[in-house]
Amino acid sequence: MFLFRDITLPEKKEIRTSLKKIYGVGWYKANNITTLIGFKNPYNINNLNYYYINLILFLLKGFILSDTKIKRIIENNITKLITISSYRGTRHTMTLPVRGQRTRTNSGTQRRKRIR
């Protein structure tokens, strides 16, 4: 079992795909971490010894911010867009799709997110 910040990573999957379960780690960061360690072949977490697990933990602590800090940064960016009253900011305040999605038929998910 491999724990990182209260997240248990799946042991039967490859390291890169299991690292993507952590908030703030995508394909690019997971790939960078595995290449820094020197894994070229797909390895499972079951095949790792404690040295490599501690090395992955050390690199994860250096590479990513905590999930609360990431969420706070995103929140601050959205409030900045709203305060300067940009187009994206007004779309956020109206809880409409921001990135150019179609609103005639496909904005149902964004409408469900509204706080009423």
For each residue, the residues with C-beta under 8 A, 3 or more apart:
1: 8 11
2: 8 9 11 18 45 53
3: 6 7 8 9
4: 7 9 22 57 60
5: 22 66 67
6: 3
7: 3 4 21 22 23
8: 1 2 3
9: 2 3 4 18 19 21 22 45
10: 13 17 18 21 45
11: 1 2 18 44 45 46
12: 44 46
13: 10 17 18 44 45
14: 17 18 42 43 44
15: 18 19 30 34 39 42 43 44 45 48 56
16: 19 20 27 30 31 34 42
17: 10 13 14 20 30
18: 2 9 10 11 13 14 15 21 45
19: 9 15 16 22 25 29 30 33 34 56 60
20: 16 17 25 26 27 30
21: 7 9 10 18 25
22: 4 5 7 9 19 25 60 64
23: 7 67 70
24: 29 64 65 66 67 70
25: 19 20 21 22 29 30 60 63 64
26: 20 29 30
27: 16 20 30 31
28: 31 32
29: 19 24 25 26 32 33 63 64
30: 15 16 17 19 20 25 26 27 33 34
31: 16 27 28 34 35
32: 28 29 35 36 63
33: 19 29 30 36 37 56 59 60 63
34: 15 16 19 30 31 37 39
35: 31 32 38 39 40
36: 32 33 59
37: 33 34 52 55 56 59
38: 35
39: 15 34 35 43
40: 35
41:
42: 14 15 16
43: 14 15 39 47 48
44: 11 12 13 14 15 47 48
45: 2 9 10 11 13 15 18 48 53
46: 11 12
47: 43 44
48: 15 43 44 45 52 53 56
49: 52 53
50: 53 54
51: 54 55
52: 37 48 49 55 56
53: 2 45 48 49 50 56 57
54: 50 51 57 58
55: 37 51 52 58 59
56: 15 19 33 37 48 52 53 59 60
57: 4 53 54 60 61
58: 54 55 61 62
59: 33 36 37 55 56 62 63
60: 4 19 22 25 33 56 57 63 64
61: 57 58 64
62: 58 59
63: 25 29 32 33 59 60
64: 22 24 25 29 60 61
65: 24 69 70 73
66: 5 24 69 70
67: 5 23 24 70 71
68: 71 72
69: 65 66 72 73
70: 23 24 65 66 67 73 74
71: 67 68 74 75
72: 68 69 75 76
73: 65 69 70 76 77
74: 70 71 77 78
75: 71 72 78 79
76: 72 73 79 80
77: 73 74 80 81
78: 74 75 81 82 89 92
79: 75 76 82 83
80: 76 77 83 84 89
81: 77 78 84 86 88 89 92
82: 78 79 85 89 90 92 93
83: 79 80 89
84: 80 81 89
85: 82 89 90
86: 81 89 90
87: 90 91
88: 81 91 92 98
89: 78 80 81 82 83 84 85 86 92 93
90: 82 85 86 87 93 94
91: 87 88 94 96 97 98
92: 78 81 82 88 89 95 98
93: 82 89 90
94: 90 91
95: 92 110 111 113 114
96: 91 103 107 110
97: 91 100 101 102 103 106 107 110
98: 88 91 92
99:
100: 97
101: 97 106 107 110
102: 97 105 106 107
103: 96 97 106 107
104: 107
105: 102
106: 97 101 102 103 109
107: 96 97 101 102 103 104 110 111
108: 111 112
109: 106 112 113
110: 95 96 97 101 107 113 114
111: 95 107 108 114
112: 108 109
113: 95 109 110
114: 95 110 111
115:
116:
